Amino acid sequence: MKSIIIGLVSALVTFASCNNNADKKNTNSDAKIESSTTRMHSDNMQAQNESPIHGILTGYLQVKNALTKDNGNDAADGGKAISEAMAKLDKSSLSAAQAKAYNAVADDLKENAEHINENGGKIAHQREHFEMLSQDMYDLVKSFDKTQTLYKDFCPMANDKKGAFWISETKEIKNPYLGQKMPTCGEVKEEIK
């Protein structure tokens, strides 16, 4: 009889222990599912908050930042990134006003991005196309909801002293037209919110 009681107690302890581990596994599994769901929700919120032209703008800023450092190869990579982002853009997600603004500049935007991409060793040529690219980017960012503050900067010395502007993600002047020769030449003309 004593051995039956010991056997039953042993079985109950084992059962309770196994059930406890199962609860821990379920808790861990639930935590992983909750974490995964939270991450997916966060990614969806970020995608919802991200402008449809985010990839194009990111490529543009890569070009701008590379030109401030006189780095034609990185500028070429930025030109390629713009072209790739344009190819991936879901035009059906654009409002009528956004589609109109995008279509008005798309061909020129693509052409200038391709010239910048194809001329990594010719920074002067890249800067010529960057000036035209900047005009199109300004029109584009003005037509889309702003998810970040941008700045329209102007350099009076660029373009044979005719002046030229660019779009920047920082208030600090870093001149893409004169690069390291005159890195802080210019001023903020407009804050784009």
matplotlib code that plots the C-alpha trace (Angstrom):
import matplotlib.pyplot as plt

x = [0.0, 2.8, 4.4, 1.1, 0.9, 4.5, 3.8, 0.7, 2.6, 5.5, 3.1, 1.3, 4.6, 5.7, 2.4, 2.5, 6.0, 5.2, 2.1, 4.2, 6.7, 3.9, 2.6, 6.1, 6.3, 2.9, 3.9, 7.1, 5.2, 2.5, 5.3, 6.9, 3.6, 2.8, 6.3, 6.0, 2.5, 3.8, 6.7, 4.4, 2.1, 5.1, 6.3, 2.8, 2.6, 6.0, 4.9, 1.7, 3.6, 6.2, 5.7, 5.2, 8.3, 10.5, 12.8, 13.2, 14.0, 16.4, 18.3, 18.3, 19.7, 22.4, 23.4, 23.4, 25.5, 28.0, 28.4, 29.1, 32.1, 33.2, 32.4, 31.2, 31.0, 28.6, 26.6, 26.3, 25.0, 22.4, 21.4, 20.9, 18.8, 16.5, 15.9, 15.2, 12.8, 11.0, 10.6, 9.1, 6.7, 3.1, 1.4, -2.0, -1.4, -1.1, -3.9, -4.9, -2.9, 0.2, 0.0, -0.2, 2.8, 4.8, 3.9, 5.0, 8.5, 9.0, 10.8, 13.2, 13.8, 14.7, 16.9, 18.9, 19.2, 20.5, 23.1, 24.3, 24.5, 26.4, 29.0, 30.7, 34.0, 32.7, 31.5, 31.1, 28.6, 26.9, 26.5, 24.9, 22.3, 21.9, 20.8, 18.0, 17.2, 16.8, 14.2, 12.1, 12.6, 11.4, 8.2, 7.8, 8.3, 6.0, 3.2, 3.4, 2.6, 5.7, 6.9, 10.1, 11.2, 13.3, 15.1, 15.5, 19.0, 20.5, 24.1, 24.7, 28.1, 26.9, 26.1, 28.7, 27.4, 23.8, 23.0, 21.3, 19.3, 19.0, 16.9, 18.5, 17.4, 19.5, 19.4, 23.2, 24.5, 26.6, 27.0, 26.8, 27.7, 31.0, 31.8, 34.9, 36.0, 33.3, 31.3, 29.3, 28.5, 24.7, 21.7, 18.3, 15.6, 12.6, 11.6, 9.4, 7.1]
y = [0.0, 2.3, 1.7, 2.6, 5.9, 6.7, 5.8, 8.1, 11.0, 10.6, 10.5, 13.7, 15.5, 14.5, 15.5, 18.9, 19.4, 18.6, 20.8, 23.6, 23.3, 23.2, 26.5, 28.0, 26.8, 28.3, 31.5, 31.7, 30.8, 33.5, 36.0, 35.2, 35.5, 38.8, 40.1, 39.1, 40.7, 43.9, 44.0, 43.5, 46.2, 48.5, 47.8, 48.5, 51.7, 52.8, 51.9, 53.8, 56.8, 56.6, 58.7, 56.9, 58.8, 57.8, 55.7, 58.4, 61.0, 58.7, 58.2, 61.9, 62.6, 60.0, 61.9, 65.2, 63.9, 62.2, 65.4, 67.4, 65.1, 65.2, 61.5, 60.8, 57.0, 57.3, 59.9, 57.3, 54.8, 57.3, 57.9, 54.2, 54.1, 56.8, 54.8, 51.6, 53.4, 54.9, 51.4, 50.1, 53.0, 51.8, 54.5, 53.1, 54.2, 57.9, 60.4, 62.2, 65.3, 63.2, 61.2, 64.5, 65.9, 62.6, 62.3, 65.9, 65.2, 61.5, 61.4, 64.2, 62.7, 59.4, 60.9, 63.0, 60.1, 57.9, 60.5, 60.8, 57.0, 56.6, 59.3, 58.3, 59.6, 63.0, 64.9, 68.2, 66.4, 64.9, 68.3, 69.7, 66.9, 67.3, 70.9, 69.8, 66.8, 69.2, 71.3, 68.2, 66.8, 70.2, 70.0, 66.4, 66.8, 69.8, 67.7, 64.8, 64.6, 65.4, 62.7, 64.6, 68.2, 69.2, 72.4, 74.2, 75.5, 78.0, 78.7, 82.0, 80.8, 77.6, 77.4, 80.0, 82.4, 82.2, 80.3, 76.9, 75.2, 71.8, 69.9, 68.8, 66.8, 69.0, 72.6, 72.8, 73.9, 71.2, 72.4, 69.7, 72.1, 73.3, 70.3, 70.5, 73.7, 75.7, 73.3, 75.9, 78.3, 78.9, 79.5, 78.0, 79.5, 77.5, 74.9, 72.2, 70.6]
z = [0.0, 0.9, -2.5, -4.2, -2.4, -3.2, -6.8, -6.9, -5.3, -7.7, -10.6, -9.4, -8.9, -12.4, -13.9, -12.1, -13.3, -16.9, -16.8, -15.4, -18.2, -20.7, -19.3, -19.6, -23.2, -23.9, -22.2, -24.3, -27.4, -26.6, -26.0, -29.4, -31.2, -29.4, -30.2, -33.8, -34.0, -32.4, -34.9, -37.9, -36.5, -36.1, -39.6, -41.0, -39.0, -40.4, -43.9, -43.4, -42.1, -44.9, -47.9, -51.2, -52.5, -49.5, -51.6, -54.2, -51.5, -49.8, -53.1, -53.7, -50.3, -50.9, -54.1, -52.2, -49.3, -51.7, -53.7, -50.5, -50.0, -53.6, -53.9, -57.4, -56.9, -54.0, -55.9, -58.7, -56.3, -55.1, -58.8, -59.1, -55.9, -57.3, -60.5, -58.5, -56.2, -59.1, -60.7, -57.4, -56.8, -56.6, -58.6, -57.7, -54.1, -55.1, -54.9, -58.0, -57.0, -56.1, -59.4, -61.3, -59.5, -59.9, -63.6, -64.3, -63.1, -63.5, -66.9, -66.0, -62.6, -64.1, -66.8, -64.3, -61.9, -64.8, -65.8, -62.2, -62.0, -65.3, -64.6, -61.3, -62.5, -63.8, -60.7, -62.6, -64.9, -62.0, -60.4, -63.5, -63.4, -59.7, -60.2, -62.5, -60.2, -57.3, -59.1, -59.8, -56.2, -54.8, -56.8, -55.8, -52.0, -52.0, -53.4, -50.9, -47.2, -45.2, -42.9, -42.1, -42.1, -45.2, -46.1, -49.4, -49.4, -51.8, -52.9, -54.8, -56.1, -57.8, -61.5, -62.6, -59.9, -61.1, -58.0, -57.4, -54.7, -53.2, -50.7, -47.4, -44.4, -42.1, -41.3, -41.4, -44.7, -46.6, -50.1, -52.9, -55.7, -54.3, -52.1, -50.0, -51.7, -50.0, -47.9, -45.9, -48.7, -48.8, -46.7, -45.8, -48.0, -46.9, -44.3, -45.9, -43.4]

ax = plt.figure().add_subplot(projection="3d")
ax.plot(x, y, z, "-o")
ax.set_aspect("equal")
plt.show()
